């Protein structure tokens, strides 16, 4: 039977609720594997696991329960090993790396902040900051709207100014977060966001982070900020090659089994 891995922490095993279940239909009971002072939170792996909403929530719920009082290295959804023995071997082989990363995550949580532009506010800003654009706009207005070519030229220049502003505002967001963050990780680019940042912050400092984000939204009204957290520190596990290797080893073991 393949083994599904949720996360890794230190012994003693965290106090999980009785009857806690994870992924699968029916949901598989969660159990712990201990090796070299470390604990892997695991369950039997279903053969037909798919990233459906129920399965993703089940994975997150196990991690939420385990990380309530201690740091946990969360594995990505779908981390499956050949069997319990393989998981134990990875714990033993990478024990030092896992402990180092757990030390770094002690007392910390992750917040994800995504930023986009409020289109009306950013257009007002780039026009106010750019005398050339204002002059072109006023000339077009005086000419009854301007010719098609004049409108096209103005639109292209405004689009270029907005694009340049995206980079400036992404840097503005990062500067606001850096004094409060233990680490910052850039997430994958996605359409519609000018910045996608994950922040590792002291649990006690989370309120300060949220206040700073709120203040930035007030001082920079062109920014639309979306905050998600606190979260398990997914974005900071693979800072250690060990965590990435563990996941890769698990997948390779399954493929070979």
GIRA-V936646 format. One record per backbone hydrogen bond with DSSP energy under -1.0 kcal/mol. NH is the residue of the N-H (numbers start at 1). CO is the residue of the C=O. If there is no record, write none. Layout:
NH|CO ; NH|CO
This chain:
3|81 ; 4|43 ; 5|79 ; 6|41 ; 8|73 ; 9|39 ; 11|37 ; 16|14 ; 20|17 ; 22|28 ; 28|23 ; 30|20 ; 31|42 ; 33|40 ; 35|38 ; 38|35 ; 39|9 ; 40|33 ; 41|7 ; 42|31 ; 43|4 ; 45|2 ; 52|50 ; 56|52 ; 57|53 ; 58|54 ; 59|55 ; 60|56 ; 61|57 ; 62|58 ; 63|59 ; 64|60 ; 65|61 ; 66|62 ; 67|63 ; 73|8 ; 75|6 ; 79|76 ; 81|3 ; 87|83 ; 88|84 ; 89|85 ; 90|86 ; 91|87 ; 92|88 ; 93|89 ; 94|90 ; 98|94 ; 99|95 ; 100|96 ; 101|97 ; 102|98 ; 103|99 ; 104|100 ; 105|101 ; 108|105 ; 109|201 ; 110|231 ; 111|199 ; 112|228 ; 113|197 ; 114|226 ; 115|195 ; 116|224 ; 118|222 ; 122|118 ; 123|119 ; 124|120 ; 125|121 ; 126|122 ; 127|123 ; 128|124 ; 129|125 ; 134|130 ; 135|131 ; 136|132 ; 137|133 ; 138|134 ; 139|135 ; 140|136 ; 141|137 ; 142|138 ; 143|139 ; 144|141 ; 145|140 ; 151|147 ; 152|148 ; 153|149 ; 154|150 ; 155|151 ; 156|152 ; 157|153 ; 158|154 ; 159|155 ; 160|156 ; 161|157 ; 162|158 ; 163|159 ; 164|160 ; 165|161 ; 166|162 ; 167|163 ; 168|164 ; 169|165 ; 170|166 ; 171|167 ; 172|168 ; 173|169 ; 174|170 ; 175|171 ; 176|172 ; 177|173 ; 178|174 ; 180|177 ; 182|200 ; 183|200 ; 185|198 ; 187|196 ; 193|190 ; 194|115 ; 195|115 ; 197|113 ; 198|185 ; 199|111 ; 200|183 ; 201|109 ; 203|107 ; 205|202 ; 206|203 ; 209|205 ; 210|206 ; 211|207 ; 212|208 ; 213|209 ; 214|210 ; 215|211 ; 216|212 ; 217|213 ; 218|214 ; 219|215 ; 220|216 ; 223|220 ; 224|116 ; 226|114 ; 228|112 ; 231|110 ; 234|232 ; 236|233 ; 237|234 ; 240|237 ; 244|240 ; 245|241 ; 246|242 ; 247|243 ; 248|244 ; 249|245 ; 250|246 ; 251|247 ; 252|248 ; 253|249 ; 254|250 ; 255|251 ; 256|252
